[in-house]
Amino acid sequence: AIKYSNPGSPVQITTRKSAAHIEIRVTDQGIGMDQETLSRIFSLENTSTRKGTQDEKGTGLGLLICQELVQKNNGRIWALSEPLKGTRFIIELTPANQD
């Protein structure tokens, strides 16, 4: 989120817990993504990267790694985004049964 946000713009991380799940949201007001890009961000076959707002380079693998970690912990991850308006990543984890 920081990489794709303009300097000084906020990145917000919020959490919410219920009996069914734990939700983590990371929201920025950065450059955002169009629907085509958004549909490919969690796909190994279509790894791509774009430079950050300060010309930072990337491999296109960061979100795939996040997705794998989330899935290995009984969760799911998805994103909502609009070009020039920012992106929100949502992670939903189901707590392990503690019987």
Rosetta blueprint (number, residue, H / E / L):
1 A L
2 I L
3 K L
4 Y L
5 S L
6 N L
7 P L
8 G L
9 S L
10 P L
11 V E
12 Q E
13 I E
14 T E
15 T E
16 R E
17 K E
18 S L
19 A L
20 A L
21 H L
22 I E
23 E E
24 I E
25 R E
26 V E
27 T E
28 D E
29 Q L
30 G L
31 I L
32 G L
33 M L
34 D L
35 Q H
36 E H
37 T H
38 L H
39 S H
40 R H
41 I L
42 F L
43 S L
44 L H
45 E H
46 N H
47 T L
48 S L
49 T L
50 R L
51 K L
52 G L
53 T L
54 Q L
55 D L
56 E L
57 K L
58 G L
59 T L
60 G L
61 L L
62 G H
63 L H
64 L H
65 I H
66 C H
67 Q H
68 E H
69 L H
70 V H
71 Q H
72 K H
73 N L
74 N L
75 G E
76 R E
77 I E
78 W E
79 A E
80 L E
81 S E
82 E E
83 P L
84 L L
85 K L
86 G E
87 T E
88 R E
89 F E
90 I E
91 I E
92 E E
93 L E
94 T L
95 P L
96 A L
97 N L
98 Q L
99 D L
